Amino acid sequence: MRDAFLGRTGGDLDLVAPAPRAGELAANLAARAGSRVVEIGAPPTRILKVPFRAHEIDVWEEEGDAARDLLRRDFTVNALSYSLPGGAFSSAPGALKDLRAKRLAPPRPGVFLEDPLRVLRAGRFLAELPGFHVARAAMPELRQAAKRLRIVPAERRLVELDKLLGAPAAERTRALRFLERIGALNFLPSTAARVRRRGLSLVSRLDSRDARVARALLLLPAGPKRAEDFLRRWKTSREELRLAGRLYALPLHGPRGPRSVPTRRDVAALLRCSAPFEAESLLFLLAAGDSRARRLARAAQRLLRRPTALRRILKPVRPLSFAEISSLLGLKEGPDLGRALEAFDLALASSEIRGSREARAWLRHFRPLPGARQRLLT
């Protein structure tokens, strides 16, 4: 209803039905959508979620009369209803006035303390609804509820953070600064305010709506080990943990030297060490890297638009058999051979080696050095 008044389309849908019929309604919607019902909470305040394409249909179990049910909502602008099939419209007191003023106000005292997650929802709505602001009268309770955010299950916090961090850059930054101002980012354990502010500054530079990269940037000033520990506590996916590990291993300082343009070797080394998260890695470097790293990331971004060239870098074709390569190197299987093959593939990817003759010459003169991988990446 709120989005309909605002002329917005494509959002989630909230439905309310009497408790005995809510389950039946959710099951029928799931069957038509080719989806399933996910139960959140327990009766009588259970929510039945039905994923539908990129959105969700939430079926709430109604408590008592409709007017009382509206007062369960987090903000008055979300407490608007249209009954079916009768077509009667109703709202919480002051809801339409708040909607016209683009004001996020609670429908009654205590709603934030009842569920501290609503503090994050305030930030999320600031990010999703351009021009909206939080009612000044709501600020004391929001600050009080923010202190209780740690008791909210990590999975619920993650959902709200994903939506907030996936908002457009300017709105996302505004929302995060609001949350920091009211103390709602204090659920980052043992994190100093200057560390959080540095994270917010990095996120503000991200010109993308990738929530995973934004989260990695937000946590970067805490240090890679602590950041990855936070991500585990937040119940992020294994894929995001893998991505974060790759991002935190990236060199934030680009190659030094008198040249102003990165070499083909520099670009190839960066793309190879960031695979299979090339796009995310370049976004991360553009936000967190120094001027040389950003210059290198921009050069690598141009290759992302050329799939054939990118494939040659990530999977170069060796002109010799494995047996001949191993023989020319004089190495058996093991770490030294692995480092040598990595250096060989990088030379192929950057076109330093062309053809079997050059390959044989390169292999005869190659000498593995300790820590070769680290030098290749930096």
ABEGO torsion letter per residue (X at the ends): XAAAAAGBBGBBBBBBBBAAAAAAAAAAAAAAAGBBBBBBEBOAABBBBBBBEABBBBBBBBBEBAAAAAAABABAAABBBBBOAAGBBBBBBGAAAAAAAGBBBBABBGAAAABAAAAAAAAAAAAABBGBBBBAAAAAAAAAAAAAAAABBAAAAAAAAAAAAABBAAAAAAAAAAAAAAGAAAABBGBBAAAAAAAAAAAAABBBABAAAAAAAAAAAAEAAAAAAAAAAAGBBAAAAAAAAAAAABBABBBBEABABBBAAAAAAAAAAAOAAAAAAAAAAAAABBAAAAAAAAAAAAAAABAAAAAAAABBBBABBAAAAAAAAGBBBEAAAAAAAAAAAAAAAAGABBEAAAAAAAAAABBBBBGAAAAAAX
